Amino acid sequence: METVASTDGYRSYQAEAHDIISTVIENAIGRYEKVLEVERAAQNGKDGDTEESESRKGEKKAIDDAQSNLETSLQQVESVDGIPNIVWPCSQEFSKANGLEAIEKFIETWERDQSWKYCIDFLRQDCEKYHYRVMWSVPSRRKPIPRATGNVYFTIYVHPNSEQPVSVYYVFETQKLVHRPGHSRFTQKWLKDIIESKILTIEGIGV
């Protein structure tokens, strides 16, 4: 059974996970806004010359570099090195329900023992960001109610007025590394470490 103190700790992990992912998304959006500023400045600075000036070339390179960085950090891209991924919903068609369905389909690509069980909860919507939690446990006949669970927090970013796929980020409880589908190969040891750490904490306070 989880104590009040441990429950408060889990809530702080949840808040921290959301803050970490929000920072990643906001930084990427900030870079995108800089791209737009450079493009507007280049457009306003057109003087009808047929040849590009050195400054114009520099502006063009800045746009290209910023767009490349944006694609790396915000937009959905193909899986790498054979890491499983799914086709995520289009931003214009996204809903709370199909976000949950997509997360379930995605985590079914994770290789794990059949003893692992999970449930997915929608937590809240924060403007274009939808927050979900996947709670994992390993119940058994002797202990059908597990002593501790391991959580993974997903954030789905919906691109406003766009047909491109949503961007997806997730964080394992107690960790600071932000994962993206198709870029991190899941290992169940991450969940085991979370649960074992919680059990040690519970035993340490005599619960």
CORURZI-V219684 format. One line per field, one symbol per residue. phi: phi as a letter, one per 40 degrees, with the letter a starting at -180 (. if undefined). burial: + if it has 24 or more other ideal C-beta (glycine too) atoms within 12 Angstrom, else -. A space follows every 10 residues. Layout:
# CORURZI-V219684
phi: ???
burial: ???
This chain:
# CORURZI-V219684
phi: .ccccccccc cccccccccc cccccccccc ccccdccccc ccccccbgcc bccccccccc cccccccccc cccbccbccb fgccabcccc dcccadcccc cccccccccc caccccbabb bccabbfcbb bbbbbbabca ccbcbccabb bbbbbbcccd fbccccbbba bcdgbbcccb dgbbccbccd cccccccccc cccccgc
burial: -+---+--++ --++--++-+ ++-+++-++- ++--+--+-- -+-------- --------+- --+--+---+ --++++---- ----++-++- +--+---+++ -++--++--+ -----+-+-+ -++-----++ ++++++++-- -----+++++ +++++++++- ----++++++ +++++--+++ ++++-+-+-+ +--++-+++- -------
